[in-house]
């Protein structure tokens, strides 16, 4: 890249790293300090609802004094604080925190069940069941026109909507069974299995609107016949890189740039 664009090294190292982190004037993707709190809580779902049980398990055991758990906590907390201090933020920046979070949650839950704990986990599972059931009902109401004119799924995507509602309801039912199961192994197994249908179907559930917004290749392919090699192609800067890549052209004109 540097052979083609002499400014590459300055842009890559200064603009994409130092400037993004410290530029308080006009950072790219500016977000408040607390931006990653809902990101990590949402990204850890459904296990977020088991955090109270995890904390009790860690407090009642000696796990917190083990080198591995202390290392995992440092791995989780310090990158989280570092990226929270950055002026520019994207949700993907804290992906390296999630393996550490998984290790802490797994250890805490193991110790929680080892001490005979039940109520906090059951409450978390019940909350998960209520949340996914509410999401399923909300999506159905939204699609039938109960929440304004915009629809997540457009014309010809009824099957996707039905599938989305169905897998969310399945998640709710299995999480609810997890909350009332007698044996802790059964509770944990049901809680693990509950979101699997949703995750397995997630690649199908993306609506056409979401695909055009985040993965525009299908839209570009559908209109490729209208773009001759000598055509002037104009794009906004958001979809511009995808247009360049798809048409193998570097002469795209950007609106407003």
RASUL-V560513 format. One record per residue. RES is the residue in three letters. SS is DSSP state (2 for helix, 1 for strand, 0 for the rest). OMEGA is omega in whole degrees, 0 to 359 (NA if undefined). NEAR is the number of other C-alpha atoms within 8 Angstrom. Layout:
res->RES ss->SS omega->OMEGA near->NEAR
res->RES ss->SS omega->OMEGA near->NEAR
This chain:
res->UNK ss->0 omega->182 near->5
res->UNK ss->0 omega->177 near->8
res->UNK ss->0 omega->179 near->5
res->UNK ss->0 omega->184 near->5
res->UNK ss->0 omega->184 near->7
res->UNK ss->0 omega->182 near->7
res->UNK ss->0 omega->188 near->7
res->UNK ss->2 omega->186 near->9
res->UNK ss->2 omega->178 near->9
res->UNK ss->2 omega->182 near->8
res->UNK ss->2 omega->186 near->9
res->UNK ss->2 omega->185 near->9
res->UNK ss->2 omega->185 near->9
res->UNK ss->2 omega->185 near->10
res->UNK ss->2 omega->187 near->10
res->UNK ss->2 omega->181 near->9
res->UNK ss->2 omega->184 near->9
res->UNK ss->2 omega->182 near->10
res->UNK ss->2 omega->179 near->10
res->UNK ss->2 omega->183 near->13
res->UNK ss->2 omega->193 near->11
res->UNK ss->2 omega->185 near->10
res->UNK ss->0 omega->180 near->11
res->UNK ss->0 omega->182 near->6
res->UNK ss->0 omega->181 near->4
res->UNK ss->0 omega->181 near->6
res->UNK ss->0 omega->173 near->13
res->UNK ss->0 omega->183 near->7
res->UNK ss->0 omega->179 near->7
res->UNK ss->1 omega->179 near->9
res->UNK ss->0 omega->179 near->8
res->UNK ss->0 omega->183 near->6
res->UNK ss->0 omega->186 near->8
res->UNK ss->0 omega->187 near->7
res->UNK ss->2 omega->186 near->10
res->UNK ss->2 omega->179 near->11
res->UNK ss->2 omega->177 near->7
res->UNK ss->2 omega->179 near->8
res->UNK ss->2 omega->183 near->9
res->UNK ss->2 omega->177 near->10
res->UNK ss->2 omega->178 near->9
res->UNK ss->2 omega->181 near->8
res->UNK ss->2 omega->181 near->6
res->UNK ss->0 omega->179 near->9
res->UNK ss->0 omega->4 near->8
res->UNK ss->0 omega->186 near->8
res->UNK ss->2 omega->175 near->8
res->UNK ss->2 omega->183 near->9
res->UNK ss->2 omega->179 near->12
res->UNK ss->2 omega->182 near->14
res->UNK ss->2 omega->178 near->9
res->UNK ss->2 omega->178 near->9
res->UNK ss->2 omega->179 near->13
res->UNK ss->2 omega->181 near->15
res->UNK ss->2 omega->179 near->9
res->UNK ss->2 omega->179 near->10
res->UNK ss->2 omega->179 near->15
res->UNK ss->2 omega->182 near->14
res->UNK ss->2 omega->184 near->8
res->UNK ss->2 omega->182 near->8
res->UNK ss->0 omega->176 near->8
res->UNK ss->0 omega->185 near->8
res->UNK ss->2 omega->184 near->9
res->UNK ss->2 omega->181 near->9
res->UNK ss->2 omega->179 near->7
res->UNK ss->0 omega->183 near->8
res->UNK ss->2 omega->183 near->6
res->UNK ss->2 omega->182 near->6
res->UNK ss->2 omega->177 near->12
res->UNK ss->2 omega->176 near->10
res->UNK ss->2 omega->180 near->8
res->UNK ss->2 omega->179 near->12
res->UNK ss->2 omega->176 near->11
res->UNK ss->2 omega->179 near->8
res->UNK ss->2 omega->181 near->10
res->UNK ss->2 omega->192 near->12
res->UNK ss->2 omega->190 near->9
res->UNK ss->2 omega->172 near->8
res->UNK ss->2 omega->178 near->10
res->UNK ss->2 omega->180 near->11
res->UNK ss->2 omega->180 near->8
res->UNK ss->2 omega->182 near->8
res->UNK ss->2 omega->175 near->10
res->UNK ss->2 omega->179 near->12
res->UNK ss->2 omega->180 near->8
res->UNK ss->0 omega->178 near->11
res->UNK ss->0 omega->178 near->14
res->UNK ss->1 omega->185 near->13
res->UNK ss->0 omega->168 near->13
res->UNK ss->0 omega->184 near->6
res->UNK ss->2 omega->183 near->8
res->UNK ss->2 omega->183 near->5
res->UNK ss->2 omega->186 near->8
res->UNK ss->2 omega->175 near->12
res->UNK ss->0 omega->178 near->7
res->UNK ss->0 omega->179 near->7
res->UNK ss->2 omega->189 near->12
res->UNK ss->2 omega->175 near->11
res->UNK ss->2 omega->178 near->7
res->UNK ss->2 omega->178 near->12
res->UNK ss->2 omega->179 near->11
res->UNK ss->2 omega->180 near->8
res->UNK ss->2 omega->180 near->10
res->UNK ss->2 omega->180 near->12
res->UNK ss->2 omega->182 near->12
res->UNK ss->2 omega->180 near->9
res->UNK ss->2 omega->180 near->11
res->UNK ss->2 omega->179 near->15
res->UNK ss->2 omega->178 near->12
res->UNK ss->2 omega->180 near->9
res->UNK ss->2 omega->179 near->12
res->UNK ss->2 omega->178 near->15
res->UNK ss->2 omega->178 near->11
res->UNK ss->2 omega->177 near->7
res->UNK ss->0 omega->178 near->7
res->UNK ss->0 omega->180 near->6
res->UNK ss->0 omega->181 near->10
res->UNK ss->0 omega->193 near->8
res->UNK ss->2 omega->183 near->6
res->UNK ss->2 omega->178 near->10
res->UNK ss->2 omega->180 near->13
res->UNK ss->2 omega->178 near->11
res->UNK ss->2 omega->178 near->9
res->UNK ss->2 omega->178 near->11
res->UNK ss->2 omega->178 near->15
res->UNK ss->2 omega->178 near->11
res->UNK ss->2 omega->177 near->9
res->UNK ss->2 omega->179 near->13
res->UNK ss->2 omega->180 near->14
res->UNK ss->2 omega->181 near->9
res->UNK ss->2 omega->181 near->9
res->UNK ss->2 omega->176 near->12
res->UNK ss->2 omega->178 near->11
res->UNK ss->2 omega->178 near->8
res->UNK ss->2 omega->179 near->9
res->UNK ss->2 omega->180 near->13
res->UNK ss->2 omega->180 near->9
res->UNK ss->2 omega->179 near->8
res->UNK ss->2 omega->179 near->10
res->UNK ss->2 omega->179 near->10
res->UNK ss->2 omega->179 near->10
res->UNK ss->2 omega->183 near->12
res->UNK ss->2 omega->179 near->12
res->UNK ss->2 omega->172 near->6
res->UNK ss->2 omega->183 near->9
res->UNK ss->2 omega->184 near->7
res->UNK ss->0 omega->177 near->8
res->UNK ss->0 omega->187 near->6
res->UNK ss->0 omega->184 near->5
res->UNK ss->0 omega->177 near->5
res->UNK ss->0 omega->176 near->8
res->UNK ss->0 omega->178 near->8
res->UNK ss->0 omega->183 near->12
res->UNK ss->0 omega->182 near->10
res->UNK ss->0 omega->180 near->5
res->UNK ss->0 omega->182 near->5
res->UNK ss->0 omega->180 near->9
res->UNK ss->2 omega->180 near->9
res->UNK ss->2 omega->178 near->7
res->UNK ss->2 omega->180 near->11
res->UNK ss->2 omega->179 near->13
res->UNK ss->2 omega->178 near->8
res->UNK ss->2 omega->180 near->9
res->UNK ss->2 omega->179 near->11
res->UNK ss->2 omega->182 near->12
res->UNK ss->2 omega->182 near->9
res->UNK ss->2 omega->175 near->11
res->UNK ss->2 omega->177 near->14
res->UNK ss->2 omega->176 near->11
res->UNK ss->2 omega->176 near->10
res->UNK ss->2 omega->181 near->15
res->UNK ss->2 omega->182 near->15
res->UNK ss->2 omega->182 near->10
res->UNK ss->2 omega->176 near->13
res->UNK ss->2 omega->177 near->15
res->UNK ss->2 omega->177 near->12
res->UNK ss->2 omega->177 near->10
res->UNK ss->2 omega->182 near->15
res->UNK ss->2 omega->186 near->13
res->UNK ss->2 omega->181 near->8
res->UNK ss->0 omega->185 near->9
res->UNK ss->0 omega->184 near->6
res->UNK ss->0 omega->184 near->6
res->UNK ss->2 omega->178 near->9
res->UNK ss->2 omega->178 near->6
res->UNK ss->2 omega->178 near->10
res->UNK ss->2 omega->182 near->14
res->UNK ss->2 omega->180 near->9
res->UNK ss->2 omega->179 near->9
res->UNK ss->2 omega->180 near->12
res->UNK ss->2 omega->177 near->12
res->UNK ss->2 omega->184 near->8
res->UNK ss->2 omega->189 near->8
res->UNK ss->2 omega->183 near->13
res->UNK ss->0 omega->189 near->11
res->UNK ss->2 omega->177 near->9
res->UNK ss->2 omega->179 near->10
res->UNK ss->2 omega->181 near->11
res->UNK ss->2 omega->180 near->8
res->UNK ss->2 omega->183 near->7
res->UNK ss->2 omega->189 near->9
res->UNK ss->2 omega->181 near->8
res->UNK ss->2 omega->178 near->7
res->UNK ss->2 omega->190 near->6
res->UNK ss->2 omega->179 near->10
res->UNK ss->0 omega->180 near->8
res->UNK ss->0 omega->178 near->11
res->UNK ss->2 omega->178 near->8
res->UNK ss->2 omega->180 near->9
res->UNK ss->2 omega->179 near->9
res->UNK ss->2 omega->180 near->10
res->UNK ss->2 omega->181 near->11
res->UNK ss->2 omega->188 near->7
res->UNK ss->2 omega->182 near->6
res->UNK ss->0 omega->191 near->8
res->UNK ss->0 omega->186 near->11
res->UNK ss->2 omega->180 near->9
res->UNK ss->2 omega->177 near->8
res->UNK ss->2 omega->180 near->8
res->UNK ss->2 omega->180 near->10
res->UNK ss->2 omega->181 near->7
res->UNK ss->2 omega->182 near->7
res->UNK ss->0 omega->185 near->8
res->UNK ss->2 omega->183 near->7
res->UNK ss->2 omega->181 near->6
res->UNK ss->2 omega->183 near->5
res->UNK ss->0 omega->179 near->8
res->UNK ss->0 omega->180 near->6
res->UNK ss->0 omega->181 near->4
res->UNK ss->0 omega->182 near->4
res->UNK ss->0 omega->173 near->6
res->UNK ss->0 omega->183 near->6
res->UNK ss->0 omega->180 near->8
res->UNK ss->1 omega->183 near->8
res->UNK ss->1 omega->168 near->11
res->UNK ss->0 omega->186 near->9
res->UNK ss->2 omega->181 near->9
res->UNK ss->2 omega->183 near->5
res->UNK ss->2 omega->184 near->9
res->UNK ss->2 omega->180 near->11
res->UNK ss->2 omega->178 near->8
res->UNK ss->2 omega->178 near->9
res->UNK ss->2 omega->178 near->12
res->UNK ss->2 omega->183 near->12
res->UNK ss->2 omega->185 near->8
res->UNK ss->2 omega->183 near->9
res->UNK ss->2 omega->180 near->6
res->UNK ss->0 omega->180 near->6
res->UNK ss->0 omega->178 near->9
res->UNK ss->0 omega->183 near->5
res->UNK ss->0 omega->179 near->6
res->UNK ss->0 omega->176 near->12
res->UNK ss->1 omega->180 near->8
res->UNK ss->1 omega->176 near->10
res->UNK ss->0 omega->176 near->8
res->UNK ss->0 omega->180 near->4
res->UNK ss->0 omega->NA near->4
